[in-house]
């Protein structure tokens, strides 16, 4: 007869992170505002640019409008999920004491942040699947084969690391209400003036040097270079990795858990 022998102790770190990622993902998909930012706005913008002919009248870049619109809308989707949604959710979790309580659980603080990033990556898989599928339905024709696929994955991962670090930095320092306002404001500023929807070359000559340094420009241009030119955007990935390193260090030094 088998004997039940309990083994008290903490679960392995990967299992704890997976469980926390699953919980974070459920919370994200239940929040209407987060779904609006993460999927509805990018999808509506893609349909507007590629399905109505509006993209042909806007300075999206050379070539068919849909070929330029898809990678730039993908960049907007990454910005929405990894920065705006994450910053707002984390800010209000700090306000209500959720972060402080989770920080005292068997899940380490590193595991807590890893779980949040894991949930963001799952959301992004859904975003990419929906937006890429819609892009193909609208006539999108990416080039580059393996280079394009690898370039998109590399750019999305580096961009997620950079913007998630920025979101956590904001949420870990500011009050929840200030995080809500600042994250939405920065989202709009980057959408309009951060080379998300417009190539850097379309900006006034005096602004191009500054705009080119923004992580939003590296993210959008990296995705466009991957799918339009069929090259691996090493420079854009390096820029995003540097942003992620600097912002991640600042998060580790300034993030407040209460």
C-alpha positions as CSV (number, residue, x, y, z in Angstrom):
1,X,0.0,0.0,0.0
2,X,1.4,3.3,-1.0
3,X,2.2,5.8,1.7
4,X,1.6,9.5,1.2
5,X,4.8,11.4,2.0
6,X,4.4,15.2,1.8
7,X,7.4,17.2,0.7
8,X,7.1,20.6,2.2
9,X,9.0,23.4,0.5
10,X,8.7,26.0,-2.2
11,X,8.0,25.0,-5.8
12,X,10.8,25.2,-8.4
13,X,11.4,28.8,-9.6
14,X,10.2,28.1,-13.2
15,X,6.9,26.7,-12.0
16,X,6.3,29.7,-9.7
17,X,7.0,32.1,-12.6
18,X,4.8,30.2,-14.9
19,X,1.9,30.3,-12.4
20,X,2.4,34.0,-11.9
21,X,2.5,34.6,-15.6
22,X,-0.8,32.8,-16.0
23,X,-2.4,34.8,-13.3
24,X,-1.1,38.1,-14.8
25,X,-2.4,37.1,-18.2
26,X,-5.9,36.4,-16.9
27,X,-5.9,39.8,-15.2
28,X,-4.8,41.5,-18.4
29,X,-7.4,39.9,-20.7
30,X,-10.2,40.7,-18.1
31,X,-9.4,44.4,-18.2
32,X,-11.2,46.2,-21.0
33,X,-8.9,49.2,-21.0
34,X,-5.9,46.9,-21.5
35,X,-7.5,45.0,-24.3
36,X,-8.4,48.3,-26.0
37,X,-4.8,49.5,-25.9
38,X,-3.2,46.2,-26.7
39,X,-5.4,44.9,-29.6
40,X,-8.4,47.0,-30.5
41,X,-6.5,50.3,-31.3
42,X,-3.7,48.6,-33.3
43,X,-6.2,46.4,-35.2
44,X,-8.5,49.4,-36.0
45,X,-5.5,51.5,-37.1
46,X,-4.3,48.7,-39.4
47,X,-7.8,48.3,-41.0
48,X,-8.0,52.0,-41.4
49,X,-4.6,52.3,-43.1
50,X,-4.7,49.1,-45.2
51,X,-8.4,48.7,-45.9
52,X,-9.6,52.2,-46.7
53,X,-6.7,53.6,-48.8
54,X,-5.8,56.2,-46.1
55,X,-2.3,54.7,-45.9
56,X,-1.6,55.8,-49.5
57,X,-2.1,59.4,-48.5
58,X,0.1,59.3,-45.4
59,X,4.0,59.4,-45.3
60,X,4.4,55.8,-44.2
61,X,7.5,55.2,-46.4
62,X,8.3,53.9,-49.9
63,X,6.3,51.1,-51.5
64,X,2.8,49.8,-51.0
65,X,1.1,51.4,-47.9
66,X,0.1,48.0,-46.4
67,X,3.7,46.8,-46.5
68,X,4.8,49.8,-44.5
69,X,1.7,49.9,-42.3
70,X,1.9,46.3,-40.9
71,X,5.3,46.5,-39.3
72,X,4.6,50.0,-37.8
73,X,1.3,48.8,-36.4
74,X,3.1,45.8,-34.9
75,X,5.5,48.3,-33.2
76,X,2.5,50.2,-31.8
77,X,1.1,46.9,-30.5
78,X,4.4,46.1,-28.7
79,X,4.5,49.6,-27.2
80,X,0.9,49.2,-26.0
81,X,1.3,45.9,-24.2
82,X,4.9,46.1,-23.0
83,X,4.8,49.7,-21.8
84,X,1.4,51.4,-21.4
85,X,-0.6,48.4,-20.1
86,X,2.2,47.1,-17.9
87,X,2.9,50.5,-16.4
88,X,-0.7,51.2,-15.5
89,X,-1.4,47.8,-14.1
90,X,1.7,47.7,-12.0
91,X,1.2,51.2,-10.7
92,X,-2.3,50.4,-9.4
93,X,-1.0,47.1,-7.9
94,X,1.5,49.1,-5.9
95,X,-1.2,51.5,-4.8
96,X,-3.4,48.6,-3.5
97,X,-0.5,46.8,-1.8
98,X,-0.6,43.8,-4.2
99,X,3.1,44.2,-5.1
100,X,4.2,44.4,-1.5
101,X,2.3,41.3,-0.5
102,X,3.6,39.3,-3.5
103,X,7.1,40.5,-2.7
104,X,6.7,38.8,0.7
105,X,5.5,35.5,-0.9
106,X,7.8,32.5,-1.8
107,X,7.9,34.1,-5.3
108,X,11.0,36.2,-5.4
109,X,10.9,39.8,-6.6
110,X,12.9,38.7,-9.7
111,X,10.3,36.0,-10.3
112,X,7.5,38.6,-9.9
113,X,9.0,40.8,-12.6
114,X,9.7,37.7,-14.8
115,X,6.1,36.6,-14.4
116,X,4.8,40.0,-15.6
117,X,7.1,40.0,-18.6
118,X,6.0,36.4,-19.4
119,X,2.3,37.5,-19.4
120,X,3.2,40.4,-21.7
121,X,4.9,38.0,-24.1
122,X,1.8,35.8,-24.3
123,X,-0.3,38.9,-25.0
124,X,2.1,39.8,-27.8
125,X,1.9,36.4,-29.4
126,X,-1.9,37.0,-29.6
127,X,-1.3,40.5,-31.0
128,X,1.1,39.3,-33.6
129,X,-1.1,36.5,-34.7
130,X,-4.1,38.7,-35.1
131,X,-2.3,41.7,-36.7
132,X,-0.2,39.6,-39.1
133,X,-3.2,37.5,-40.1
134,X,-5.1,40.7,-40.8
135,X,-2.2,42.1,-42.7
136,X,-2.1,39.1,-45.0
137,X,-5.8,39.4,-45.6
138,X,-5.3,43.0,-46.6
139,X,-2.6,42.1,-49.1
140,X,0.6,42.4,-47.1
141,X,3.6,40.9,-48.8
142,X,6.7,40.8,-46.5
143,X,10.1,39.9,-48.0
144,X,13.2,38.4,-46.6
145,X,12.1,34.9,-45.6
146,X,14.2,33.7,-42.6
147,X,15.8,37.1,-42.1
148,X,12.4,38.7,-41.8
149,X,11.1,36.2,-39.3
150,X,14.3,36.3,-37.2
151,X,14.5,40.1,-37.4
152,X,10.9,40.5,-36.2
153,X,11.4,38.1,-33.3
154,X,14.7,39.8,-32.3
155,X,13.2,43.3,-32.5
156,X,10.1,42.4,-30.6
157,X,12.1,40.8,-27.8
158,X,14.5,43.7,-27.5
159,X,11.7,46.2,-27.8
160,X,9.7,44.4,-25.1
161,X,12.7,44.4,-22.7
162,X,13.2,48.2,-23.3
163,X,9.6,49.3,-23.0
164,X,8.8,46.9,-20.1
165,X,11.7,48.4,-18.2
166,X,10.5,51.9,-18.9
167,X,7.0,50.9,-17.8
168,X,8.3,49.3,-14.6
169,X,10.5,52.3,-13.9
170,X,7.5,54.7,-14.2
171,X,5.2,52.4,-12.1
172,X,7.9,51.9,-9.4
173,X,8.5,55.6,-8.8
174,X,5.3,57.5,-9.5
175,X,1.9,57.3,-7.8
176,X,-0.7,55.2,-9.6
177,X,-2.7,58.3,-10.8
178,X,0.5,59.9,-12.1
179,X,1.6,56.7,-13.8
180,X,-1.8,56.5,-15.5
181,X,-1.5,60.0,-16.9
182,X,2.2,59.9,-17.8
183,X,1.9,56.5,-19.5
184,X,-1.0,57.5,-21.7
185,X,0.6,60.9,-22.5
186,X,3.9,59.3,-23.4
187,X,2.1,56.7,-25.5
188,X,0.4,59.5,-27.5
189,X,3.7,61.5,-27.8
190,X,5.6,58.5,-29.1
191,X,2.7,57.6,-31.5
192,X,2.7,61.1,-33.0
193,X,6.4,62.1,-32.7
194,X,8.4,59.0,-31.9
195,X,8.7,57.6,-35.5
196,X,6.2,54.8,-34.8
197,X,4.0,55.5,-37.8
198,X,6.2,57.8,-39.8
199,X,9.8,57.0,-40.9
200,X,12.6,59.1,-39.3
201,X,13.5,60.6,-42.7
202,X,10.0,62.2,-43.0
203,X,10.7,64.4,-39.9
204,X,12.3,67.9,-40.2
205,X,16.1,67.7,-40.6
206,X,16.7,69.3,-37.3
207,X,14.6,66.7,-35.4
208,X,15.9,63.6,-37.1
209,X,19.0,63.2,-35.0
210,X,17.0,63.2,-31.8
211,X,14.1,61.1,-33.1
212,X,16.5,58.5,-34.3
213,X,17.8,57.9,-30.8
214,X,14.3,57.1,-29.4
215,X,13.5,53.4,-28.6
216,X,10.2,53.8,-30.4
217,X,12.1,54.7,-33.6
218,X,14.4,51.7,-33.3
219,X,11.4,49.4,-32.7
220,X,9.4,50.6,-35.7
221,X,12.3,50.9,-38.1
222,X,13.7,47.5,-37.0
223,X,10.4,45.8,-37.8
224,X,10.1,47.7,-41.1
225,X,13.6,46.8,-42.1
226,X,12.9,43.2,-41.4
227,X,9.7,42.9,-43.4
228,X,10.2,45.5,-46.1
229,X,13.9,45.2,-46.8
230,X,14.4,41.6,-45.6
231,X,17.4,42.3,-43.5
232,X,18.2,41.6,-39.8
233,X,18.1,44.9,-38.0
234,X,21.2,44.5,-35.8
235,X,21.6,48.2,-35.2
236,X,18.0,48.6,-34.1
237,X,18.3,45.6,-31.8
238,X,21.5,46.9,-30.3
239,X,19.9,50.3,-29.6
240,X,16.9,48.6,-27.9
241,X,19.2,46.3,-25.9
242,X,21.1,49.4,-24.7
243,X,17.9,51.1,-23.7
244,X,16.8,47.9,-21.9
245,X,20.1,47.7,-20.0
246,X,20.0,51.3,-18.8
247,X,16.3,51.3,-17.9
248,X,16.6,47.9,-16.3
249,X,19.4,49.1,-14.1
250,X,17.4,52.1,-13.1
251,X,14.4,49.9,-12.2
252,X,16.6,47.7,-10.0
253,X,17.8,50.8,-8.2
254,X,14.6,52.8,-7.8
255,X,11.6,50.4,-7.9
256,X,9.5,50.8,-4.7
257,X,7.5,47.8,-3.6
258,X,5.1,49.7,-1.3
